[in-house]
Amino acid sequence: MRGNPLLGFRYFGRGFSLLTNKGLKRYVAFPILINAILMSALIYFGGGYLVEKIQGLVDWLPSFLSWLYWLILPVTALTLISITLYFFSAILNLIASPFNGLLSEAVETQKYGAEIPEESIGKLVSRTLQRELKKLGYFIPRYIALLVISFIPVINVVSPVLWFLFGTWVLTLQFLDYALDNNGHSFSDLHAALKLQPLTNLGFGFVVALGFMVPVLNLFVMPAAVCGATLYWSEQIKGQFKPA
């Protein structure tokens, strides 16, 4: 497989370093605010839901299977956390997509002198929201399939691994798409671009997923991921990418 997971880590770190750059801060502020509001709601409502569901599953076990508690607890917790995280990410990106599109455009213009076609704010909002809805239409059937697997006995032991692998890929796809969309590439082109460096994609998605799980740090993960993915696109993909 091509690419390097450490390269994905590095691009995310470089994305963080751009958050205070002059000319980018105005595009960073609103996504951070939206992130803070949604993250607070997720912790307040999602934390209790998670505990309730785990306890309900444990109570459902017959007494002679109580020893399975320590096996079921981590598997169930990881599965529910993964489900919550990736649905949260989808909602967050849907709301913040116009600002993320502007941020990606500003990074590519400022760092590489790229020429992005100008468009009105109304057209930008319409374009980015349509793109997000198209991504949701792609993700949802796959999320449902993973949910089904998560509740099938025996098979569901591997569901956290499947959620993790799918989630890292989804996060890379999500944030890399802003740069491709700004450059006029279709959603199918995005899939072709992701095939160029699958190991780099895995590393990038992995560190983004970890970042979302760290309190306070997670407020800055989305704009940092947008910046990092735009750098990744500009330096690793754009030059060798040949759309169909």
N, C-alpha and C positions, 0 to 999 in steps of 0.2 A: 504493500500500500504506500502511496505517495504522501509526502508532507512530514511534519514533525509536530507532535503535541506541544513541545516546549515553545515552538514558534507561536502557537495559538495563545499560550500563556503570556508571551511577551507582547503580543499585539494588544491584549486586554490591558496590560500594565501601561503601555504607551497611550492607550485611550484615556486612562485615568489622568495621565500627566497633562493632557490637553484641556481638561475641564476648566482651568483658570486662565486659559489663553484669551487675550484681548480679541474681541470679535466673535467669540464662541459662547461667552458666559450668558448672553441674553437668550440663547437657544437652550441652554442647560437648565435655567432656573425653573421654568414651568414643569418640565418632566419630573424634576426632583420634588416639587410641591405635590403633583399628582401622585407620585410614588409614595410620599409620606402619608397622604390621606388614605390611599388604598391599603398600604401596609399596616397602618394602625387598625383599620377595620378588619383586615385579615387576621391579625393577632388576637383582636378582641373576640371576634365571632368564631374564627377557625380553630383557635386553641381549645375552647370548650367542646367543639364538635369532635375534634380529634380524640380527646380523652373519653368522651361519651361513646364513640364508636368502638374504640379499643376495649373499653370495659364491657360493652354490650356483647362483643364477640367472646370475651373471656367467660362471661356469665352463661353464655349459650353452651359452652363445653360441658359435657357430663363429668362428674367428679373423677372418674377413673382416667380421664384424659387431661386432668389438671396440670400434669407435668409438661404438657405441650405449651403452657403459658409462655415460657421463656423463648420458645421458638416462634410462636405466633406473634408475640409482642413486637419484636424488631421488624419482622416481615410486614406486619400490618401498619406499623408506624411509618416505615420507609415508603410503603405504597401510598398511604394517605397523604404524607408530606409531599411526595412527588406529584400526585394528582393535583393537590391544592396549589403547589408552586407553579405548575405549567398552565393551569387555567387562569391563575392570577396574572401570569406573564402575558397571556393572550389578551385579557381585558385591559391591562395596563398599556400594552402596545397599541391597541385599538384607539384608546382615548388620546394617547400622546403621539400618534403616528405623524400628524402634520409637523409638529415640532421636531420630531426625530428626523423627518425628511429634510427639514431646513438645516438641522445640525450637521447631518451627513454632507449636504451640499456645501456648507460653509467650511468644513474640514477639507474636503477635496479641492475646493477653490483656494483656500488659504495655504495649504501645504504643498500642493502640486500645480497650482495655476490652471486647474481644469476649467473648461468652459462648459457650464451647465446652462441649457436653454432657459431663458427667463419665462416666468409665467405668473399669473395673478395669484393672490392668496386663495381666492375662491377655487380656482382650478387646482391648486396644490392640495387643498383640503379634500376636494372631491376625489382626486387621483389617489392620494395616500389611503383614504378610507376605503375606497373600492379595492385597493390592493390588499388591505388588511382583511376585508371580508372574504376575498378570494383565498387568502391563506387559511382563514378559519374554516372555510369549506373543505379545504384539503386536510387540515388537522383533525377536525371533529370525528370523521369516520374511523380514523386511526386511534384516536383517544378512546372511542367506544370499544374498539376491539381489545385494547389494553385493559380497559375496565372489566370486560367480560373475563379475560384471562385472570385478572386479579382476584376473582371470586370463584374460580374453579379449584377445588381441593387438589392438592399435590402440585399441579401445574403452577399454582399461584406462588409457590416458593421462589420461582425465578422472575416473578413479575417486577420486583424492585429493580433487577438488573435491566429488564426490558424497558421500564420506565426511564431509567437513567440513560441508557444508550439512545433511546428515542428523544428524550428531553435535551440531551447535549446537541444532537443534530438539529432539533427544532430551534433551539436558541441561536445557533450559528446561522441557520436559514433566516430566522426572523430579523436579525440585526444586519446581516450582509445584504439583505434585500433592499434596504433603503438606498444604498449606493447604486445597485443595479437599476432600480426603478428610476432614480434621478438621471441615469444615463440612457434611459429609453429601452431597457431590456425587459422582455416579458418574464412571466413567472416560470415558464418552461425553460427559459435561458438560465434562470437561477439554479435549477436542478443540474444543468450541464456544468455550471461554474463550481458547484459544490463537489463535483466528481474529480476536480483537478488535484485537490490536496485533502483527502478524507481524514488523515491523521491530524492535520492542523485544525480542521473543523472540530474534531473530537476534543482536542486540547482547549480550543477557544470556548466551546460550549460548556465544557466541564468547569472551567474557572468562573464563567459567568453564573452557572448554577450554584456553585459554592458561594459566590458573592451575594446572591439573593438570600442565602440562608444566614448571613452574618448581620446581626442588628447594627443599625446606624450605617454601616458600610453599604447595605443594600439600597439605601436611598440614592446612592450615586452610581449604582451598577448599570442602570439602563443607559444614561447618556455616555458613560465610559465605554459600554459595549458598542454603541452606535459609532463613537469615534474610532475605537479599535478595529471594528469591522470595516470601516471606510479606509483605514490605513492598510488593512489586509487586502482589500479589493484593489487598491491603487498600486501596491507594491508586488503582490504575488499573483493576482488573477487577471487584472485588466490587460496586461501585455500579452499573455498567452491564451486568453479566452477567445474562442471562435464560436459565436452563436450559430445555431442551426439556421 
